[in-house]
C-alpha cells in the first residue's frame, strides 16, 4: 500500500504562520508515558501551502442512495484520524500469538509504548499530523500507541482544515450529516482514513429495560429482577469467593468499562446497601473522564461530563440523564466482583448536533459517550491499568463494515478486516487485557435494529463482539430462585419467553474463522451454512429480560433514601448488556486466582497474572475441562420475529457441544478458576 494517498488538486496559497507549538520527532512531551502536562500556547492561524492536496478514505459509499437535505449547522464536531501504521498486519499477528497457548510468544505482553515503537505510526508522522490539525485552531488528542488522533473543533475550522463542507442527508429513515465533498489536506500526512466525516452508522446499546418501580430500600425478596446473591449463587461466583481465606472477590484486579452515559456517585453505594450479600464490598467505582485527560489540547468543546443533575427534564448539558446501560454495567461488575476496582471510562461532547436546525453552543444532542467509544478504548489501552474490559454495544456487521470505513475496513487484510477498531482490540490483547463484548439482542438478525430495510432480517452478526481479539458474550434465560438455586432449565434466551429479543449469535460476514474455534460447517435453521468465518458467541450468561438483573437508577443523594433525580428507581434489565459485565467480573476472579498462584503468574511485563484474549484459552481446554467449567446448554433457539412477515427469522438451535446460540455454554466461576489456574 502506498504511504501517501494523493489527489492532484491545486489550491490557492494562504499566508503561513509560525507553529503555535512544535511536535518533535519523538512526539510531544504530553504524548510520552506518564507525562501529561500542557505545553502549548493558543492555536495559530490556518496553514495551507501551495501544492498538491492529499486525501484519505472517509466512508463516502454511505452517501449512495442518500437524499441531500441542505447545509448543516453543527456546532462542535469531532473526527477520528486513523494513522498509517508501520506494521498493522504485524500487530494483528502479535496479538494472536500473545493469546495463543501454543505460541512461543504466549503471554509475552507489550506496553503501549512498545506497541507504538513496533507497530504504530512513526513518531515523526504522528507529530506531523498533530501539528497540522493544531495549527488549524483545532483541539487534538493523541495516545501513546500512535494509532489514532482525535480532532475536535468548530464547524468552520473543521471545514477549513479538511477542505470540505458538511450537509444533512437522509437514507433509510436515518437523518445524518456528512462531508459534501471529499476531505483533503494541503500537506502530505500519513493518514489512513477519517472516521466521523459521515455519521450514518451508529453503535447501539444492547439492553432491554423492564418495568421500574420507585426505590424504597426494598429488602430481600422484594426487589425486582435477579439480585447479586441470586446471580452469584446460580453461576457459582460464591464458590470462587470462598476458594480460600484471601480469594477470590476481585482484590487487586481492575475492570474497565467502556462508558455509554454518565453515572452517579451514589448508585453503586445504594445498590450495595440494598443487597446484604454485597454490603461489605470494598471495590471502588471511579469515572475516568477521557476528555479531561489533556485539557490543553482536547478542550475545544469536548469537556468533562457534568454531574448527573435533577430534575432531568431539560436540555443538555445542564441536565445529564443516566442511560441505564452505565448503571447496569457498573452495578453488575462491581457486585459480582465485589472487591475489584472498576474504572468507568467516559468521553463527552455536549455540543455536537445530530439533527437539522440551528445548533447553539451547548444545545447539541450528543451520543452521551456511545459516540465517543473509540476515544475510551484508546485511553484504556494508553493507561494499561484495566486487566479486563466490559462493553455493551454494537451494530450489525453488514451495516457497519465497508471498503472505505476507516474504523472497520472490510474486506481487507489476511484476517478479513482491518481498521481502527481491529487495531485497538489487537493492542488491548497485546497488552494482555481480556475484552468482553455483548453479542447483540436480535439473534442471528444482528442488523435488525439498524434501520436498513435491505439487511433487517437477513443473517447478520454484531460487531465489535465478532472481533478476533474480543470474547463475545451471549445471553441465557436463567430461572434462579430466591435461594440461589435454579428453578428451571438454563436455556438460550430466545422466543420462548416472549421478551422481544434473543441472544446474538451466528457467523461473521467478513472476519475469517480463527484456528481455535469450532471447525466444520455451521448451519442456520433456514439451511444456510458457513465454514470459514468467525463464530459467536464464545459463551453465555444471564441476558433474558424475563430473568433480568436488578438495577438501581437515579440515586441522586447518599443512601438510604436516594432523593433527587426525580426519585430513584429499581427494576430488571436484560439483553446481552447484562451478560457482558457478568463475564468480565467472572474473569476478574480468574485473574485474581492467577495472581495468587506462582505457577500461573508468569506472564511477561508488569502484569504477570494477565491471560490476554480469553477465547483461545477457553476453546483450547480439553473436553473434560470444558465439561467441568461450562454448563452445556441444549435447549432454546435464538430466532426473532421477522419485521415484515408473520414468521420468524432464521436462527440457531442449541445442541450438545458448541453452538451458535450459546457458544461453549454458561460458565461457573469456581470451576472456571480450577480448570484455568489449577486451584
Secondary structure, DSSP 8 states (H G I E B T S, - for coil): --SS-EE------------SS---TT--GGGSSS-------S-------SS-EE--B--GGGGTT-EEEEE---BEEEEEEEE--S-HHHHHHHHHHHT-TTSTTTTB---HHHHHHHTS--HHHHHHHHHHHHTTT-EEEE-TT-SEEEEEEEHHHHHHHHT--EEEEEETTEEEEEESS---BSS---EEEEESSB-----EE--EE---EE-----TTTSSSB-HHHHHHHTTHHHHHTSSSS--S-TT-EEEEE-SSB--TTHHHHHHHH-GGGTT----EEEEEGGGTTTTTS-SS--------SS--S-TTTS--B-SHHHHHHHHHHHHTTTSEEEEEE---TTB--SSS---TT-----TTGGGHHHHHHHHHHH---SEEEE-EEEEGGGT-BTT-SSSEES-STTSEESHHHHHHHHHHHTT-EEEEE--SBTTBTTTTSS-TTTTTS-B-EETTTSTTSEEEEEEE--B-TTS-B-S--EESSGGGTSS-B---EEEEEEE--TTS--S-EE-TTS-EESSEEEE-SEEEE--GGG-EEEEE---SSTTT---TT--EEEEEESHHHHHHHHHHHHHHHHHHHHT-TTT---BSS-TT---SHHHHHHTS-HHHHHHHEE---S-B---B-SSSSSB----B--SS-BTTTBT-EE-HHHHHHHHH--
